[in-house]
Amino acid sequence: MKIIEFDSHKVALTPISEGSTEALTQTDIAYIATLSSPARRAEQRAWRSALRSLIGKEAEIEYLPSGAPRLTGCDWQIGVSHNTEWAAVAIGKARCGIDIELLSRNFERVAARYISQEEEQLHDSTHPLFKPLLWSAKEAIYKYVASEGVDFLRDIQVTALDMDAQKLSAVFRGEPLPKIEFRLVGGSSLLCLICEKQ
């Protein structure tokens, strides 16, 4: 497992192939057993073992109507994301949104659905990480705002990008959002995190 420290949150990263049941609760194990897909079971095992390594077994996991997991029995806030290589869990005292994307994914194919003309004019828009970064940031924002009917092109606008500082600014339906931070993970994935200011 790998830990990345952000200002207000920690992110635990576990390779999907290394998720184990050792740290899991009986409730976690029972839930995973109900899943028919081996890939879904591996994802659940990985992110739940990452979470349990951070907080132990006291808190229970439940799901909101949106499908997002949350903790009960403690005051921690979590965000979860995974791809075929990594499971990522963000944990902190404030609301967050997290996304992890494989860089090998074909972002060009759907770029017109999430990158506006204004965003194409941003500094660093020719950087090789630009398209994956905007997609991942908008996914993290979508999870953070927890609003229905979000259009990535119309509702979420990235307004500034700093590749060196690994931060970007964005607005949701015209309202400024907290800074989004990003990191490369294992050379093959990109992680974006947005956290409510405390």
C-alpha positions as CSV (number, residue, x, y, z in Angstrom):
1,M,0.0,0.0,0.0
2,K,1.1,3.6,-0.7
3,I,0.0,6.7,1.2
4,I,-0.1,10.2,-0.4
5,E,-0.5,13.1,2.1
6,F,-2.5,16.1,0.9
7,D,-3.2,19.3,3.0
8,S,-6.3,17.9,4.7
9,H,-6.6,14.3,3.5
10,K,-4.7,11.1,3.2
11,V,-5.0,8.9,0.1
12,A,-4.3,5.2,0.5
13,L,-3.5,3.4,-2.8
14,T,-3.6,-0.4,-3.0
15,P,-2.8,-2.3,-6.2
16,I,-6.0,-4.2,-7.2
17,S,-4.1,-7.4,-7.3
18,E,-2.9,-7.0,-3.7
19,G,-6.2,-6.4,-1.8
20,S,-6.5,-8.9,1.0
21,T,-9.2,-9.8,3.5
22,E,-6.9,-9.7,6.5
23,A,-7.9,-6.2,7.7
24,L,-11.5,-6.5,6.6
25,T,-14.5,-6.8,8.9
26,Q,-16.9,-9.7,8.6
27,T,-19.5,-7.3,7.1
28,D,-16.9,-6.3,4.5
29,I,-16.2,-10.0,3.6
30,A,-20.0,-10.8,3.5
31,Y,-20.7,-7.8,1.2
32,I,-17.8,-8.8,-1.2
33,A,-19.1,-12.4,-1.3
34,T,-22.4,-11.1,-2.7
35,L,-20.7,-9.7,-5.8
36,S,-20.8,-12.0,-8.9
37,S,-18.0,-10.3,-10.8
38,P,-14.4,-11.3,-9.9
39,A,-13.2,-7.8,-11.0
40,R,-15.7,-6.1,-8.7
41,R,-14.7,-8.4,-5.8
42,A,-11.1,-7.5,-6.3
43,E,-11.8,-3.8,-6.4
44,Q,-13.9,-3.9,-3.3
45,R,-11.3,-6.0,-1.5
46,A,-8.5,-3.5,-2.5
47,W,-10.3,-0.3,-1.5
48,R,-11.7,-1.7,1.7
49,S,-8.4,-3.1,2.8
50,A,-6.8,0.3,2.1
51,L,-9.5,2.0,4.2
52,R,-9.2,-0.4,7.1
53,S,-5.5,0.0,7.2
54,L,-6.1,3.8,7.8
55,I,-9.0,3.6,10.2
56,G,-9.3,0.1,11.6
57,K,-12.6,-1.8,11.9
58,E,-14.7,0.5,14.0
59,A,-16.6,2.3,11.3
60,E,-19.2,0.6,9.1
61,I,-19.5,1.3,5.4
62,E,-22.9,2.2,3.9
63,Y,-24.0,3.4,0.5
64,L,-25.8,6.6,-0.4
65,P,-28.6,6.6,-3.0
66,S,-26.0,7.9,-5.5
67,G,-23.9,4.8,-4.9
68,A,-21.2,6.6,-3.1
69,P,-19.8,4.9,0.0
70,R,-19.8,6.7,3.4
71,L,-18.8,5.8,6.9
72,T,-21.0,5.5,9.9
73,G,-19.9,5.4,13.5
74,C,-17.1,8.0,13.0
75,D,-16.7,11.5,11.8
76,W,-14.3,10.7,8.9
77,Q,-15.3,11.5,5.3
78,I,-14.2,9.2,2.5
79,G,-13.9,9.2,-1.3
80,V,-13.3,6.1,-3.3
81,S,-12.1,5.5,-6.9
82,H,-10.4,2.7,-8.8
83,N,-9.2,1.6,-12.2
84,T,-8.0,-1.8,-13.3
85,E,-4.6,-1.3,-11.5
86,W,-5.2,0.8,-8.4
87,A,-7.9,1.3,-5.7
88,A,-7.7,4.8,-4.1
89,V,-9.4,5.9,-0.8
90,A,-9.2,9.5,0.4
91,I,-10.0,10.1,4.1
92,G,-10.3,13.3,6.1
93,K,-12.6,15.4,8.2
94,A,-14.1,17.2,5.3
95,R,-16.1,16.2,2.2
96,C,-13.9,15.2,-0.8
97,G,-14.1,13.8,-4.3
98,I,-11.4,11.5,-5.8
99,D,-10.7,10.0,-9.2
100,I,-7.9,7.8,-10.5
101,E,-7.6,7.1,-14.3
102,L,-5.3,5.0,-16.4
103,L,-3.3,7.2,-18.7
104,S,-3.5,4.5,-21.4
105,R,-7.3,5.2,-21.8
106,N,-8.3,7.0,-25.0
107,F,-9.3,10.4,-23.8
108,E,-9.1,11.9,-27.3
109,R,-12.2,9.9,-28.3
110,V,-14.5,11.7,-25.9
111,A,-12.6,15.1,-25.5
112,A,-15.3,17.1,-27.3
113,R,-17.8,16.0,-24.5
114,Y,-15.8,17.4,-21.7
115,I,-13.2,20.0,-22.9
116,S,-14.6,23.4,-23.8
117,Q,-13.1,25.9,-26.2
118,E,-12.1,28.1,-23.2
119,E,-10.3,25.1,-21.6
120,E,-8.4,24.4,-24.8
121,Q,-6.9,27.9,-24.5
122,L,-5.5,27.2,-21.0
123,H,-1.7,27.3,-20.4
124,D,-0.4,23.7,-20.7
125,S,-3.3,22.6,-22.9
126,T,-0.7,20.9,-25.2
127,H,0.8,18.9,-22.3
128,P,0.4,15.1,-22.7
129,L,-1.5,15.0,-19.4
130,F,-4.0,17.7,-20.2
131,K,-6.8,15.6,-21.5
132,P,-6.5,12.9,-18.8
133,L,-6.2,15.6,-16.2
134,L,-9.3,17.4,-17.2
135,W,-11.3,14.2,-17.3
136,S,-10.1,13.0,-13.9
137,A,-10.5,16.4,-12.3
138,K,-14.1,16.6,-13.6
139,E,-14.8,13.1,-12.3
140,A,-13.5,14.1,-8.9
141,I,-15.6,17.3,-9.0
142,Y,-18.7,15.3,-10.0
143,K,-18.2,13.1,-6.9
144,Y,-17.5,16.1,-4.7
145,V,-20.7,18.1,-5.7
146,A,-22.9,15.0,-5.6
147,S,-25.4,16.6,-7.9
148,E,-27.6,14.9,-10.5
149,G,-27.6,15.8,-14.2
150,V,-24.1,17.2,-14.3
151,D,-22.8,17.9,-17.8
152,F,-19.0,17.9,-17.8
153,L,-18.8,20.3,-20.7
154,R,-21.4,22.8,-19.6
155,D,-21.4,22.6,-15.7
156,I,-17.7,22.2,-14.8
157,Q,-15.1,24.5,-16.1
158,V,-11.4,24.3,-15.4
159,T,-10.2,27.9,-15.2
160,A,-6.5,27.6,-14.3
161,L,-3.9,24.8,-14.5
162,D,-0.4,24.6,-12.9
163,M,1.4,21.5,-13.9
164,D,4.4,22.2,-11.7
165,A,2.4,22.8,-8.5
166,Q,0.1,19.9,-9.5
167,K,-3.0,22.0,-8.9
168,L,-5.9,23.3,-10.9
169,S,-8.8,25.7,-10.3
170,A,-12.4,25.1,-11.5
171,V,-15.9,26.3,-11.1
172,F,-19.2,24.3,-10.9
173,R,-22.2,26.1,-12.5
174,G,-20.3,29.4,-12.1
175,E,-19.3,28.9,-8.4
176,P,-15.7,28.6,-7.5
177,L,-14.5,25.3,-6.1
178,P,-11.7,24.4,-3.7
179,K,-8.4,23.7,-5.5
180,I,-8.0,20.3,-7.1
181,E,-4.7,18.6,-6.6
182,F,-3.3,15.8,-8.8
183,R,-0.5,13.2,-8.7
184,L,0.9,10.6,-11.0
185,V,0.6,7.1,-9.5
186,G,3.0,4.3,-10.6
187,G,3.7,6.0,-13.9
188,S,0.5,4.6,-15.4
189,S,-2.3,6.4,-13.5
190,L,-3.4,9.9,-12.7
191,L,-5.1,10.8,-9.4
192,C,-7.2,13.9,-8.7
193,L,-8.5,15.0,-5.3
194,I,-10.8,17.9,-4.4
195,C,-11.4,18.6,-0.7
196,E,-13.8,21.0,1.1
197,K,-12.0,23.7,3.0
198,Q,-11.8,23.2,6.7
